[in-house]
Each structure stands twice: as structure tokens, then as C-alpha cells.
Amino acid sequence: MYRQVIDTAAEKMKKTTAVYQDDLRSIRAGRANPQLLDRVTVDYYGVQTPLSQMGNVTSPEPRMLVVNVWDQKAIPLVEKAILKSDLGLNPSNDGKIIRLIIPELNEERRKELTKLVRKGAEESKVAIRSIRRDAMDQFKKLEKDSQITEDDRAKAEKKMQEVTDNAIKGVDELCAKKEKEIMEV
């Protein structure tokens, strides 16, 4: 009975960690990465369309991204969307493709990015702890409804804490890895 609650909570924690990992991909660390533009959406005929659905994003050089937009008329829209994003990139086009030069990160910007990474990690941990709290409440309810014993509840809470600790450890590892990537010159 309580195993189902633990499995559901563990699955939610995995999803929370995956969302944080996706967020980290869009934080640039001085190298060009096509996933950097994953969160950019373009106002295309009145619909917010992800950039990945409007063209190919490639990285021909370590410090350059090239966006090959399928609809040539949409190039100004894509440029505007990139400028509006919080990436701090200046697009330039030659009428066919958009080039984005990734500037070197200065020390101040690196520190800002690490703060952003830590903030995201903390938000993920809060979400994980909230999932744990909900599971603990479910265990108490099951015990109150006489569906599990007090011993079962204690075992379930201990197991839930282990699952929570592992999820938080995973988030911490992702955070440390990204911080290291950002701070290396």
C-alpha cells in the first residue's frame, strides 16, 4: 500500500530533477551549445513557436551558433525573439542564416550564472521536500484509516527519507558540475 506512495513520490522527484537539468542546459558556460536556444520562442503568425520548430540550430565552431530558419521571411522574427531572451546574445544575419557569437564570460557574469544555478538547485530541493511532505501526510492518513500499522508507517517514512536524500544528492551533483563548467576559463 505505502510502496505505491513511495514510487509515485520518487517518480515526481525524478521529474523535478529532470526539469532542473533541462534548465541547466539553457545556461551558457562560454561554449556554444545548440540547447542554449531551447527556451527561445518566436511569435510566428500570432503563435508562440519554439525556435527548434522553425529551423536547425548548429554549432560549427566552439564559440558560434548558426540558426538556419526554414521560412526566410521569419528571420527578423527569430532575431527579435533572440534579442528579447535573457541570453544576452546579438544575432546577425546574411539574409539566409542567423549567426550568434558567444562572447567570453567575464568574472562578474560567471558569478551571476553560478548564483542562478544555485537558485535553481534550491528551488528544486524545495520542490523535492514538498513531495516528501505530501507522501508523509499520505502515510499518516493510511495509518489513521487503519490501512497500515504504525511500524509500516515508520518504515515507509524511513524509506521516503532515503529516496528524498538521493534526489537531493542528485540535484547537488548537477549543481556542482554546472558551477565547475561555468567557472572554468
Summary of the structure (lengths in Angstrom):
residues: 185
radius of gyration: 21.9
end to end distance: 51.5
largest distance: 70.8
contacts: 536
relative contact order: 0.17
helix: 63%
strand: 15%
